[in-house]
């Protein structure tokens, strides 16, 4: 029979020694012999089906091959196969009556030390819990209010790390439950050898890891700086306040209110977004000036993974100011799926959608933004 390898997800808890041994024996009887592990995955080599007895020896020091220990087991008729998840040395024998530990006190000592090690390892899991929850704590509804989440769910997900927090909580709960059940398995293993019983709680670890993978990628993007990528305004093809007001219009010299770049970012779990703010010139010495009455243009753009989310975001932006029924529908416009305009008292709110991308323009001035729709559509197509 030709030898082939395959990766499998073991459904048993990683601390349930007897259940793992039983599972490996069943796999060997089907022609799959244990080779190695990589995280929750286990590699099996295709062999002739045979009846084997497996023994997992807890690793009490470094997870590396122990030649002296291997020699002792080899003399007793056991063959060393590899290391299981840095927790056990795996041995197998064709002698189904062989005993790996003939001294009950020695076995109890090994299991006691191993149990204490895994109990202490829970401190690392606790630190991981605290780190993720603290990192995405702004995603709790208490940070921005239940009302905001109820009426503006897509905006809440855009502004706050709601999705990373939900995935973190779900994944951590699964990991924590798997760990606690594993400790119970170790305690039971010290009391009685439950051979033949296969616990399915190992699936909790597998599912928990897969749930946390996008959170891990999102966290890496945040800490590596990949989540923020500003764009030079001069090379952006963005509509500017000077373009709307005319070439003679003068912007304020305050860089906070006259951005010469576009704030741009987004991560795996955070929608890609663009932001530009520009204000006209005003006197810094006039304490009575209302900055909101100065001619200005604020562009906020978000791109979502689904069209349905973009459609919902469009509705939320319209409802935020006056309700969608108060907006003027400007369609048809080439390149746009939705276009709404709310204008009055020199204030204008323009909401546009093109596929998964939504734009809101807050404008203060005397110009009619409906005359720039094609220009806005070109800008969105270029994103």
C-alpha positions in Angstrom: 0.0 0.0 0.0 1.4 3.4 -0.9 2.1 5.7 2.0 0.2 8.9 2.2 -0.2 11.6 4.8 -3.3 13.4 5.9 -4.1 16.1 8.5 -7.1 15.6 10.8 -8.8 17.5 13.6 -8.8 15.4 16.7 -12.2 15.8 18.5 -11.0 14.8 21.9 -9.8 17.2 24.6 -6.0 17.8 24.5 -5.7 17.0 28.3 -7.8 13.8 28.2 -4.9 11.4 28.0 -7.0 8.2 27.9 -9.3 9.5 25.3 -6.4 10.6 23.0 -4.8 7.2 23.4 -8.1 5.5 22.5 -8.5 7.8 19.5 -5.0 7.1 18.2 -5.6 3.3 18.6 -8.8 3.6 16.6 -7.0 5.6 13.8 -4.2 2.9 13.7 -6.8 0.2 13.3 -8.1 2.2 10.3 -4.6 2.5 8.8 -3.7 5.9 10.0 -0.6 6.1 12.2 0.2 9.1 14.3 3.1 11.3 13.1 3.1 14.8 14.6 0.8 17.8 15.5 0.6 21.4 14.4 -1.7 23.4 16.6 -5.1 21.7 16.6 -4.2 19.6 13.5 -2.7 16.1 13.7 -0.7 14.5 10.9 -1.3 10.8 10.2 0.7 8.6 7.9 -1.2 6.0 5.9 -0.1 2.5 7.0 -1.4 -1.1 7.0 -4.2 -1.2 9.5 -3.0 -2.9 12.7 -4.0 -3.2 16.4 -1.7 -1.0 18.5 -1.7 0.1 22.1 -0.7 3.8 22.6 0.8 5.5 25.6 1.1 9.3 26.1 3.9 10.2 28.5 3.4 13.7 29.9 6.3 16.1 29.2 7.5 17.6 32.4 10.4 19.7 31.1 11.3 20.7 27.5 9.2 19.5 24.6 12.1 17.8 22.7 13.0 14.2 22.0 14.5 12.5 25.1 16.9 9.8 23.9 17.2 8.2 27.4 13.5 8.0 27.9 13.0 6.5 24.4 15.6 3.9 25.1 13.8 2.8 28.3 10.5 2.5 26.5 12.2 0.7 23.6 13.6 -1.9 26.0 10.1 -2.5 27.2 8.8 -3.0 23.7 7.4 0.5 22.9 8.2 2.5 19.8 8.6 6.3 20.0 6.4 8.1 17.4 6.6 11.8 18.2 5.3 14.6 20.3 1.6 15.5 20.7 1.0 19.3 21.0 4.2 19.8 23.1 2.4 18.0 26.0 3.2 14.3 25.5 5.7 11.9 24.1 3.7 9.3 22.0 4.7 5.6 22.2 3.0 2.6 20.6 3.3 -1.2 20.8 1.8 -4.2 19.2 1.6 -5.9 22.6 -1.9 -5.0 23.8 -1.1 -6.3 27.3 1.9 -4.2 27.8 2.0 -1.6 30.7 3.9 1.6 30.3 3.8 2.3 34.1 4.0 -0.7 36.4 4.4 1.5 39.5 1.1 3.3 40.4 3.0 5.8 42.7 5.3 6.8 39.8 2.4 7.3 37.5 0.6 9.4 40.1 3.7 11.5 40.6 4.0 12.2 36.9 0.3 13.1 36.6 0.4 15.4 39.6 3.4 17.4 38.3 1.8 17.6 34.8 -1.5 18.7 36.3 0.3 21.5 38.3 2.0 22.6 35.1 -1.2 22.9 33.2 -2.9 24.7 36.1 -0.1 27.3 36.0 -0.4 27.6 32.3 -3.9 28.9 32.9 -2.3 32.2 34.0 -1.1 32.6 30.4 -4.7 32.0 29.1 -6.0 34.5 31.7 -3.5 37.1 30.5 -4.6 36.4 26.9 -8.2 36.9 28.0 -7.5 40.2 29.7 -5.4 41.5 26.7 -8.0 40.9 24.0 -10.9 42.2 26.1 -9.0 45.3 27.1 -7.8 45.9 23.6 -11.4 45.9 22.1 -13.2 47.2 25.2 -14.6 50.1 23.3 -16.8 47.6 21.5 -19.0 47.1 24.6 -22.4 48.7 24.1 -21.9 50.6 27.3 -19.2 52.6 25.6 -21.6 54.1 23.1 -25.1 53.3 24.3 -27.6 50.6 23.4 -29.8 53.1 21.5 -27.0 53.9 19.1 -26.5 50.1 18.5 -30.2 49.6 18.1 -30.9 52.3 15.6 -27.5 52.7 13.9 -26.0 49.2 14.0 -23.8 49.5 10.9 -22.5 52.9 12.0 -21.7 51.4 15.5 -19.8 48.5 13.9 -17.9 51.1 11.7 -17.0 53.4 14.6 -16.4 50.9 17.4 -14.7 47.5 17.5 -18.0 45.6 18.0 -17.2 42.7 15.7 -13.6 42.1 17.0 -15.0 42.2 20.6 -17.8 39.7 19.8 -15.5 37.3 18.1 -12.9 37.7 21.0 -15.6 36.9 23.6 -16.9 33.9 21.7 -13.5 32.5 21.0 -12.1 33.0 24.5 -15.2 31.4 26.0 -14.6 28.3 23.9 -10.9 28.2 24.8 -11.6 28.7 28.5 -14.2 26.0 28.6 -11.9 23.6 26.7 -9.1 24.4 29.2 -11.4 23.8 32.3 -12.8 20.6 30.9 -9.2 19.5 30.2 -8.3 20.0 33.9 -11.2 17.9 34.9 -10.0 15.2 32.5 -6.6 15.3 34.1 -8.1 14.9 37.5 -10.2 12.0 36.4 -7.2 10.4 34.7 -5.4 10.4 38.1 -8.4 8.7 39.7 -9.2 6.1 37.1 -7.9 5.2 33.7 -11.0 5.7 31.5 -9.9 3.7 28.6 -12.2 3.5 25.6 -14.1 6.7 26.5 -13.8 9.4 23.8 -14.6 12.9 24.9 -15.7 15.3 22.2 -14.8 18.5 24.1 -11.7 18.9 21.9 -13.9 20.5 19.3 -14.3 23.5 21.6 -10.5 24.2 21.2 -10.7 23.8 17.4 -13.7 26.1 17.0 -12.3 28.6 19.4 -9.0 28.8 17.5 -10.8 29.3 14.2 -13.0 32.0 15.7 -10.0 33.9 17.0 -7.9 33.7 13.8 -9.6 36.8 12.3 -9.2 38.6 15.6 -5.5 37.7 15.6 -5.0 39.0 12.0 -7.0 42.2 12.9 -4.7 42.8 16.0 -1.6 42.3 14.0 -2.8 44.9 11.5 -3.4 47.3 14.3 -0.1 46.9 16.0 1.9 46.9 12.8 0.4 50.1 11.6 -1.2 48.5 8.5 -4.6 49.7 9.8 -3.9 53.3 8.9 -2.6 54.4 5.5 -3.0 58.1 4.8 -3.2 59.4 1.2 -1.7 62.6 -0.2 -4.6 64.8 -1.2 -2.8 66.1 -4.3 -2.8 62.6 -5.9 -6.2 61.5 -4.7 -8.7 62.8 -7.2 -10.8 63.8 -4.2 -13.4 66.6 -4.5 -12.1 69.6 -2.5 -13.7 72.7 -1.0 -11.6 74.9 -3.3 -13.0 73.0 -6.3 -16.6 73.6 -5.1 -16.1 77.3 -4.1 -13.9 78.3 -7.0 -10.1 78.9 -7.5 -10.2 82.2 -5.6 -11.4 80.6 -2.4 -8.9 80.6 0.4 -8.6 77.8 3.0 -7.7 78.4 6.6 -4.1 78.0 7.5 -5.0 75.8 10.5 -3.9 72.3 9.3 -6.5 70.7 11.7 -9.3 72.3 9.7 -7.7 72.2 6.3 -6.3 68.7 5.8 -3.8 68.3 2.9 -4.1 64.5 3.2 -6.9 62.0 3.4 -7.2 59.9 6.5 -7.5 56.4 5.2 -7.5 53.0 7.0 -9.2 49.8 7.8 -8.5 46.3 9.0 -9.9 42.8 8.4 -12.7 43.4 10.9 -13.0 47.2 10.4 -14.5 48.6 7.2 -12.1 50.5 4.9 -12.7 54.3 5.4 -11.6 57.7 4.0 -12.0 61.0 5.8 -11.3 64.6 4.6 -12.0 67.9 6.3 -11.5 71.4 4.9 -12.6 74.8 6.2 -12.4 78.2 4.7 -10.2 81.0 6.1 -11.4 82.6 9.4 -9.9 84.9 12.0 -8.4 83.2 14.9 -8.6 86.4 17.0 -12.4 86.7 16.7 -13.5 84.9 19.8 -17.2 85.1 18.7 -16.8 83.1 15.5 -18.8 79.9 15.1 -16.6 77.5 13.3 -19.6 75.6 12.0 -20.8 78.7 10.0 -17.5 78.9 8.1 -17.7 77.4 4.6 -16.5 73.9 4.9 -16.6 70.4 3.4 -16.3 67.1 5.4 -16.2 63.9 3.4 -16.7 60.5 5.2 -16.5 57.4 3.1 -16.8 53.7 4.1 -16.6 50.5 2.1 -18.3 47.4 3.5 -17.9 43.7 2.6 -21.6 43.4 1.6 -23.9 45.6 -0.5 -26.6 45.1 2.1 -24.5 46.7 4.8 -23.8 49.6 2.5 -27.5 50.0 1.8 -28.3 50.0 5.5 -25.5 52.5 6.2 -27.0 54.8 3.5 -30.4 54.6 5.3 -28.7 55.3 8.7 -26.9 58.4 7.4 -30.1 59.8 5.9 -32.1 59.1 9.1 -29.3 60.6 11.3 -30.2 64.2 10.1 -33.8 64.2 9.1 -35.1 60.9 7.9 -34.8 59.5 4.4 -38.2 60.8 3.4 -36.9 64.4 3.8 -34.0 63.8 1.4 -34.3 64.6 -2.3 -33.6 61.6 -4.5 -31.2 62.6 -7.2 -31.2 59.5 -9.3 -30.5 58.6 -12.0 -26.8 59.5 -12.0 -24.3 57.5 -13.9 -22.1 55.4 -11.7 -24.3 55.7 -8.5 -26.8 53.3 -7.0 -28.2 55.8 -4.6 -28.0 59.6 -4.3 -29.8 61.7 -1.7 -29.5 65.4 -0.9 -30.8 67.5 2.1 -30.2 71.2 1.6 -31.3 74.4 3.4 -29.9 77.5 5.1 -26.5 77.1 3.3 -26.1 73.7 4.9 -26.1 70.6 2.7 -25.9 66.9 3.4 -25.2 64.6 0.4 -25.4 60.8 0.8 -24.2 58.6 -2.1 -23.8 54.9 -2.6 -21.9 53.0 -5.3 -22.0 49.2 -4.7 -20.4 48.6 -1.3 -19.1 52.1 -0.9 -21.0 54.9 0.8 -20.2 58.6 1.0 -21.5 61.4 3.1 -20.6 65.0 2.4 -21.3 67.6 5.0 -21.2 71.0 3.2 -21.5 74.6 4.4 -21.6 77.2 1.7 -23.6 78.8 -1.1 -23.0 76.2 -3.9 -25.4 73.5 -5.0 -23.7 70.1 -4.5 -26.2 68.5 -7.0 -24.1 70.1 -9.7 -21.1 68.1 -8.6 -22.7 64.6 -8.6 -20.8 63.4 -11.6 -17.6 64.6 -10.0 -18.4 62.7 -6.8 -19.3 59.6 -8.8 -15.9 59.7 -10.6 -14.2 60.1 -7.2 -15.9 57.1 -5.8 -15.2 55.0 -8.8 -11.5 55.8 -8.4 -11.3 54.5 -4.8 
